[in-house]
Amino acid sequence: MPDDAPEAFSHVGGQFTTTHWSAVVRAGREDSSAARDALSELCRLYWCPLYTFARRQGHARPEAEDLTQDFFAYLMDRGFIAAADPQKGRFRSFLLTAFKRFLANEWHRQHAQKRGGFVDMVSIDAELGESRLNAGLTLPAAADSVFDRQWAIALLGQVMNRLKFEYTESGRGQLFEHLEACLTHDESALVYSEIGVRLGLSEAAVKMAMQRLRARYRVILREEIAKTVASPSDVEAELSDLFRTFQQ
């Protein structure tokens, strides 16, 4: 990407938020701890979609772990991310395409002797990855579909993490703990009246708190989606695709 190319930003709710694209572009332009930290955060967020993709492609667990770690080391070490063009589309498409090329070129085999010199980019929980591999899949799914589903799960998990942090920081952590199950439609969720008794609130107050939580959830979800697309006009389409993955 040319040196004067603008970084990717999304405009959400009247504010600009740094996107996943801008983190990749920055990492490709400069060798700084801040740039590498930004890219490392993306690696931690999206290792599971790539791990499950490798597993669905037929790679054994240890090999899938190594492939995922090697791919992130490749992203951090190689200059091809400097050529990543945010205008070409969605970040998840860029990441999956890059991973497919990585697997096709068998880069990990060609650099097997170098593997020991890499520092693991992420902490991979293979048991978690395996549990998610077939979770909710009634029929064997194509590797791309598995990747998209795990991408959606990771994204929604990030939304919930942000919500929990906001509520905890503002002294409403206990309220969030009781309302979280309602938000995710957990069958074990308490009814509003029971939550009110436990928190010393009226049922009406709990209902209002739930409405505010849902509204904030929607805002954060759109912000997180906006970080993964090239243009604000792509948010709605990506949001539709995200929820469509749970219907497959």
QUICOR-V25632 format. One record per residue. N is the residue number from 1. RES is the residue in one letter. OMEGA is omega in whole degrees, -180 to 180 (none if undefined). Layout:
[[N	RES	OMEGA] [N	RES	OMEGA]]
This chain:
[[1	M	-180] [2	P	-178] [3	D	-177] [4	D	180] [5	A	-178] [6	P	173] [7	E	-178] [8	A	176] [9	F	176] [10	S	179] [11	H	-177] [12	V	176] [13	G	177] [14	G	-179] [15	Q	177] [16	F	179] [17	T	178] [18	T	-176] [19	T	173] [20	H	179] [21	W	-177] [22	S	177] [23	A	179] [24	V	-180] [25	V	-180] [26	R	180] [27	A	179] [28	G	-177] [29	R	-171] [30	E	178] [31	D	-179] [32	S	180] [33	S	-180] [34	A	180] [35	A	-179] [36	R	178] [37	D	180] [38	A	179] [39	L	178] [40	S	178] [41	E	177] [42	L	178] [43	C	179] [44	R	-177] [45	L	-170] [46	Y	177] [47	W	-174] [48	C	176] [49	P	-179] [50	L	178] [51	Y	-179] [52	T	176] [53	F	180] [54	A	179] [55	R	180] [56	R	176] [57	Q	175] [58	G	179] [59	H	178] [60	A	-176] [61	R	-179] [62	P	-180] [63	E	179] [64	A	176] [65	E	-179] [66	D	180] [67	L	-179] [68	T	178] [69	Q	-179] [70	D	-179] [71	F	179] [72	F	175] [73	A	177] [74	Y	178] [75	L	-176] [76	M	-173] [77	D	-173] [78	R	-177] [79	G	-175] [80	F	179] [81	I	177] [82	A	-180] [83	A	179] [84	A	-176] [85	D	-180] [86	P	-177] [87	Q	-179] [88	K	176] [89	G	-170] [90	R	-177] [91	F	-179] [92	R	178] [93	S	177] [94	F	-176] [95	L	-179] [96	L	178] [97	T	178] [98	A	-180] [99	F	178] [100	K	179] [101	R	178] [102	F	180] [103	L	-178] [104	A	-180] [105	N	-179] [106	E	-177] [107	W	-178] [108	H	180] [109	R	-178] [110	Q	-177] [111	H	-175] [112	A	-177] [113	Q	180] [114	K	-173] [115	R	-178] [116	G	-179] [117	G	-179] [118	F	170] [119	V	-179] [120	D	-177] [121	M	-177] [122	V	173] [123	S	-176] [124	I	176] [125	D	-175] [126	A	179] [127	E	177] [128	L	179] [129	G	180] [130	E	-179] [131	S	-180] [132	R	-174] [133	L	-177] [134	N	-179] [135	A	176] [136	G	-179] [137	L	-179] [138	T	178] [139	L	177] [140	P	-177] [141	A	176] [142	A	-177] [143	A	180] [144	D	180] [145	S	177] [146	V	178] [147	F	-178] [148	D	-180] [149	R	-180] [150	Q	174] [151	W	180] [152	A	179] [153	I	179] [154	A	-179] [155	L	179] [156	L	176] [157	G	177] [158	Q	178] [159	V	-179] [160	M	178] [161	N	178] [162	R	178] [163	L	-179] [164	K	180] [165	F	-179] [166	E	-179] [167	Y	179] [168	T	-179] [169	E	-179] [170	S	177] [171	G	-179] [172	R	-177] [173	G	-180] [174	Q	177] [175	L	-180] [176	F	-179] [177	E	-179] [178	H	-176] [179	L	-177] [180	E	-179] [181	A	177] [182	C	-179] [183	L	-178] [184	T	178] [185	H	177] [186	D	-178] [187	E	-180] [188	S	-178] [189	A	177] [190	L	174] [191	V	-175] [192	Y	-178] [193	S	179] [194	E	177] [195	I	179] [196	G	179] [197	V	-178] [198	R	-176] [199	L	-179] [200	G	-180] [201	L	175] [202	S	178] [203	E	179] [204	A	-180] [205	A	178] [206	V	178] [207	K	179] [208	M	178] [209	A	179] [210	M	178] [211	Q	180] [212	R	178] [213	L	179] [214	R	180] [215	A	180] [216	R	176] [217	Y	-179] [218	R	180] [219	V	-178] [220	I	179] [221	L	179] [222	R	178] [223	E	180] [224	E	176] [225	I	-178] [226	A	179] [227	K	-173] [228	T	-178] [229	V	-176] [230	A	-174] [231	S	177] [232	P	-179] [233	S	-179] [234	D	-174] [235	V	-176] [236	E	-180] [237	A	180] [238	E	178] [239	L	177] [240	S	179] [241	D	-179] [242	L	-178] [243	F	178] [244	R	-179] [245	T	-179] [246	F	179] [247	Q	-177] [248	Q	none]]
